Amino acid sequence: MALDPRGDISVVEIIIYIPILIIGVLLVMRHGFSRKAGWIFLVILSLMRLVGGITHILSETSDKSSIGLKIAYGVCESAGTSPLLLAALGFLAAVGSGTFDNHVLMNPGLRLMGLCGMVAVILSIVGGVKTGDASSESDINLGLKLRRVGACLYIVLFAFNVLFGFTLYSEQERLSVWKRKMLIGVMGALPFLLVRVIYTILSAFAPATESIAADGRVTFILSDSGLSKFSATSGSWVAFLVMSLLMEYIVVVIYAVTGLGQPVQGDIDGKSWESA
């Protein structure tokens, strides 16, 4: 069975995220899991994109329609924004560590936002599963509500990243040269990340594509809402390609290039990066 445009995009996703996964693993091995927590999210995102791409292709090429496959790639798509935002949060935490440890945005700000990000991804996953495996109209509505709450939390997390980033940038003279470069990398990724977050919001608030009657009969809905084009499963492939995949890939490349340019040791005062 031939793939549709979204299926072709899934093939591209698999191709581009295999090297990103390898780079992410190398960066985690180089910088570690703790102080450089942001790097592990590149690995998580890559795995989600590979799983999402593979399940999407399988769902299109399979002779029988599989709800499980559709749920898998739908969840991987909707929850993929969280690793991008949490990665930025981890990078900014690394930049501010030591110099800004007593700042309110570092403590308790970072912990609250880390919790916010985890709650957002859980709501996105549960909402996606609830919607995809719905047996009643109330299940669909609950799933949509959970996804929308999760999407709103992404807005909060993005806003915090912007605020924290500009706070660090306003006092960049207090940072080492390598931390300044990392900060510039994160700040440079924020405009593209904003577009990706906007797509996530629009997708979460897109109308449901099916309705379930009291007798369990499923009816597919054709909505004339402008938000329908942003549906994660049945929306415009052009919008998905430009606002989701392309923006996400630009952010990931910026993260990766920034990470590859960071030495394990290299503070201007001779201290190791880990102890800066």
N, C-alpha and C positions, 0 to 999 in steps of 0.2 A: 504494500500500500504506500502510495506517494505521500510525502510530508507536505503539510500546508506551510505558509510563511512562518508561523510560530514554531513549527517543528524544525524548520531550517535554522531559525534563530537558536533553538536548543542545541543543534549541532555545533554552531559557532561558539556557544557558551562552553561546551565541553572542551573544544579546542583551545580556547583562550584561558580557561581556568586550570587546566592541567599544569602549565608552567607557573601560573600564579600560586598554585598549591605547593609546588616544589620550592619556589622562592620563599613562601610563607614559612615552610618547615625550616629552611636554612636560616631565616631571620630569627625564628624562635630558638633554634639551637645556638645561634650567635649571641643573642641578647638576653635570652632566658625567659622564664614565665612570669616572674614577679614584677620587677620594676619596669619591664618592657611588656606589660600585659597586653598592650595593643596588638602586638604581632600575632598572638594566638588567634585573634579574631579574623585575621586574614586567612588562616587555615580553616577556621570554622565556616567562613563565607564561601571559600573555594569548595569545600565539601558539600555545602548546601546547594551550590550552583551545579555541581557535577551530578548530585542525586536528582535535583530538579530537572536538569536537562535530560538525563537518562530515562527517568520515569515519564517525562512528557513524550519523548520519542516512542517509548514502549506503548504508551496509551494510544498513540496514533497508528502504530503499525500492528497492534494486536487485533486479532479477528473478533475478539469479544471485548466489549466495553468494561473496563475495570474501574470501579469507584475508588478503590484503594490507590491506584496509580494517579488518578485525577486529584485526590486529596493530597498525595505526596508532593506533586509538583506545584499545586496551589499553595500549600503551606510553605514550601521552600521559597516561593516567590514573595509571599506576603511578609515572611519573617526575615528576609534577607537584609532589610534595612538596619536592623538592630546591630549586627556585627560591624557595619560601617561606622555607626555612631559610637559604639562602645570602643572601637579601635581608636577613633579620634580622641575619645575621653582618656584612654590609656596613654596615648602619646602626650597629651597635654599634662597629664599627671606626671609623666617622666620629665617633662620640661620644667615643671614647677617644683619638683621634689628637691628638698634641701633648702632652696632659696625661699620658697613660699609655703613651707610646711604649716605655718601658723595662720595662714590666710583663710578666711571663712569659706572661700570657694574650694580650697583644698580639703579642709576638714571643718564641718561635716559634709560640705557640698559634694565632693566626689563620691562619697559613700552613698548618699541619697540618690545621686544620678545613676550610679551603678545599679542600685536596686530598681530605680525607675526603668532602666533599660531591660533588666531581666524580667520585670513584670510585663513590660510591653511585648517582649517576644513570646512569653507564655500565653498572653491573651491572644496574640496573633495566631499562634499554633492551635490553641484550643478553639478559637473562633473559626478557623479554617476547617478543622476536623468536624466541628459541630455542623457547619454549613454543608460541607461535602457529604456527610453521612446522615443528613437530616431525615427523620421519618415523619415529621409534621411541620406545619407552618411556623409553630412556635420555636422549633429547633432552628429553623432558618433565621428567624428574627433574632434569637439569642446569639447565634453565631455572628451575625452582622454587627450586633451591638458590641460584642467582645472585640471584634476586629477594629471597630471604630474607636473604642476606648484606647486600645493599643496604639492606634495611629496617632491619637491626640498626645499620648505619652512620648511618641517620637518627636513631636513638635517641641515639647518641653525639653527633651534631651538635646535636640539640635540647638535650641535657644541658649541652653547652658553652655554648650561647646563654644558658641559664638561669644558669649559674655566672658567666659574664662579665657578664650583665646585672645581677645582684645585686651583683657586685663594684663595678661602676660606680655603682650606685645608693647603695651604702654610703658612697661618697665624692663624692656629687653636688655638694657645696658647692665642689668644685674645678672644676666645669664651668660654662660660660657658660649663660645662660638658655635659649638656643635649643637647645643640646645637651641640657639637662635635659628640654625638651619632647619632643625626639626619643626620648630614653631612656624617658620615660613612655609614649610611643606604642608602642614595641617591647615594653615590659614588659606593657602592657595587652593586646597581641595574643597573648602567650605561652599563656594558658589555652585559647584557641580553636585555636591552632596545635598544642597538645598533643593535643586531640581529633582533629585532622586527622592527626597522626602516628600515633596509636593506630589509626585506621582503616587507614592504610597498612600497619601491622604486621599487623593482623588479615587484611587482604586478601592480603598476601604469604604468610601461613601457611594460607590457605584451601586445602582439598584440590583436586586437579586435577579438572577437569570431563570429561575424556576419557582413554581408555586406548588404546594402540596395540599390537596383537598382533604376533607375529613375522612374520606374513604381510602386515603393513601395514594390516590392517583396523582401523578406528577405532570404538571403542565409547564412547558417552557414559555418564558415571557420575552416578548420583543418590546423593549422600552424605547421611547423616543427621547429619553433624558440625555442631555449632553454628557453626563458622567458615564454613560454606558461604554463609551470608547475606551475608558480606563479600567474596565473589568479585567481582573488578573487572568481569567480563563477564556473569555470570549470577546475581549475588547480589541481595539485597533492594534495591529502588530506594528504599525509605524510609530504610534505613541509609545508602545512598549520598548521598541528598539532605541528610540531617540532619548526618551525621558528616563527610562529605567536602565537598560543594558549599557548604553553608551556612557551615560553619566556615571554609572557605577564603575565601569571599567576605567574611566579617567581617574576617578578617586583612588581606585586600587593601584593603578600605575604610579600615581603620585606618592602614595604610601610606600610602595615597594622601592621606588627610586630613592626616596628619603631614607628608608631603612638601610638600603645597600650602601648609602654614602655615610652612614654613621659608624664611627670606629668603636670598638669595644673599650678602648682606652684612648683618651684624647682631650681631656679637659685642659684648658689653657694654663691652669695652675699646676699641672702635672699629676693631678688626682685622676683616678680611674673614673670612667663614665658612670659606673655603678655607684660609686661613692660620692658623686657630685651632688 
